Every structure is written in C-alpha cells, then in structure tokens.
Amino acid sequence: MDKITHEIRLSNWKAVIEQCSLRPEGQTVKQWLADNGINEKTYYYWQRRIRKEVFGQINRPQPAENPEPASVSFAEIPVIPEQRETTMEASFHADAVIRTGNTTIGLSNSISDRLLDRIMGGLLHAR
C-alpha cells in the first residue's frame, strides 16, 4: 500500500474510532460496530495500528538540531522608580483653573492671549 493510500485509510479509521468512542452510553462497541456495518476484526486491526503509530510518535527521540536546554537561569532586573519632574509643579501656582470632564488646566496671569486662545479652541474641539 502506498503512503498516500495508507494516510487516507488511517485518517478514515481515526474518524471511525473517534465516532465509536462517542457512542451512546450503555451501547457496547460490538453493538455499535454491527449497527454501523463495520467488521469487528477490521476495527480492532486499525485501532491497534493507530495506537502503535501514536505510541511511536510519542517515544520518537527528539532531533539533534533542537536540543533541550540543559538548565534555565534567571536574573533579577532591578526596577528604578519613576522620578517625576516636581520642580515646575512645586513652583507653579495657578491663578485660574479650568475643569471640564477629566481635564484640569491651571493658568497663570502671565499666559499670552494667543496661547489662551489655542487652549480654549482645543477644549471646544475636544468636547
């Protein structure tokens, strides 16, 4: 039997064996086989061949090109806490505060008219 024919038959019998394993509770394998017109000896022949093939795949040695790592090591990476720029925040005192939704904007009396217009335009478009 050529390889393609073998693969097709193997695939078909895998499906038959799976269907048999899903038979109704209480129904014997022998009864299921009779109901589906499957020869009992042929069924067990293919079941044995499939089991041998699966067993061979499980016990097959791994290829030398993909050796398993001998050991695993870990290295601790220290986490440096985030430092925030607090000098500007601490020295800034807002003369006016605009709050809208989740946004808060602190404004100084020294803000230029042009910058204030851009901020207000941005707030109007953000809504």
Buried (B, 14 or more C-beta within 10 A) or exposed (E): EEEEEEEEEBEEBBEBBEEBEEBEEEEEBEEBBEEEEBEEEEBEEBBEBBEEEEEEEEEEEEEEEEEEEEEEEEEEEEEEEEEEEEEEEEEEEEEEEBEEEEEEBEBEEEEEEEEEEEBEEEBEEEE
